Amino acid sequence: MVVSLVGMWVQSTATSFLVWELTRSAFATSLNTLFFSLPSTVLALIGGVVADRVDRRRLLLVTQAVFMLSSAVLTVLTFRDLIEVWHIYVLTMLNGTIMAFDAPARQSLVPSLVDRVDLTNAIALNSTAFNASRVIGPPIGGLVYATVGPAWCFAINAISYPAILAALYVIRPAATALRRATHPWRDLRDGVSYASRNDLIRGLLLMVALVGAFAFTYIVLMPVIASRVLGGGARENGFLIGAAGVGATFGALGVATVRNPRRPGRLIVGFGFAGAAGLIAFSLSRHLGLSMVLTALTAGSIMSFLAICNSTIQAHAPDELRGRIMSLYTLALIGSGPLNALLSGALANWVGVSMTIAISGFMMAVAIAVIASRHPHLVALDGVHRTTMGEPVLETVGSKRL
C-alpha cells in the first residue's frame, strides 16, 4: 500500500500545483479539492451500503483499478500537451466518485484483518502507512515537477497501482456477514438511524465533520502559500506537504503505540485544540523552515485526532453496520471538503491566504469547544475495557454505563 500511496501523493502534489500554474487563482486551485470531495458528499452513504452488501476486498480491487486508469489518462493528456484545467477537474471528480465507494470499504475491511482488541493499533498503523507515504511522495512530486514536468509525476502514480492491486489479491480477510435480502434504501436508513440514536457516534461524527470543514485549509492553499507567502515554487510546495506527512506519520505512530487508549475522549479534544493552535501559528510564519515545523505539528495533531475518532467509532459499531457507519465517517470527513474548499478559495481571494488559515484555526477551536460542551460524555469516555456478547461496553469516568 505504501508504494501505491507514494504515487498518489506525487500526483496529488503535482495536480494542485499544475492548477495553480495554469490559473494563478487561489479559488481555482481550491476547486480541485471541491470537485474531489463533492461526490463523497452525495454518494458516501450509498458507498457504505454497497460495502455492507458485497465482498469488500473485491470492491477495492475494482476501485483501485479505476484509479489507475484515471491516472493513466491524466498522464497521456499531459505528455501530449493537451491538458487543460477542466480535464483535471473532470478526472478529479471521477476519482472523488470512486473514493465514495473505496473509503467505506477500505475502512470497514480493517476489523476483518485483526482482533478487536488490536483495532486502535491497526487503524493507527494504517494511518501511519498513509502518512509515511506523504513524507516521501510530495517532495518527490515537487522535485520531479520542477525538473521534468508534471506528466512524469502522473506517470509515477499510474505505475504504482499494481502494488496495492497485488496486495489486495493475496490477502484473505475474515468472513463477514453480507446483507443482500433487504432493500438498499432500508439498509441506508438503518445505518443513519443507528448513528443518529447512538449519542457517542453522533457526537464523534459531528466533530469530525466540523474539523474537516476547517482543518485542511492549509493543504488546499499550500501552492499559494509556497508561491505568494514564502516566495517559492513547486519544490517548496512539495517540501511543505512532505513536512505535513512527517507530522502526520509521527501522530499516527504515537496513537499506534497505545493498544487501547484509556481516555480517548480527552485525547480527541486535546489533539483537536492542538491542531487549531497549529493552524493559527502557521498562518503567522514567513520562513520555510519554521513553516515546515509548524505544518508537521499541525498535521500530527490532526491525524492523531482523526485516528482516535476512527478507532473509537469502529470499536462501537456493530459489524453488520460497520460499512454504513464508516460511510458516515467518510461523509463527515471528505464530504465536508466542499465547504472547506469554498471557504478556502473565497476567503483567500478576499482577505489573503494567511488570514484565511488563521480564521480556519479559530473556527476549528470554536467548533470543538461547542461540541465538547454539548457532549460531556464524549469527553469523559474512558475507553473499552470488556465486551458483552462480542460487543463493546463503553464506560465513562465514574463507571457510568453508556
Summary of the structure (lengths in Angstrom):
residues: 402
radius of gyration: 20.2
end to end distance: 36.8
largest distance: 65.7
contacts: 1554
relative contact order: 0.17
helix: 81%
strand: 4%
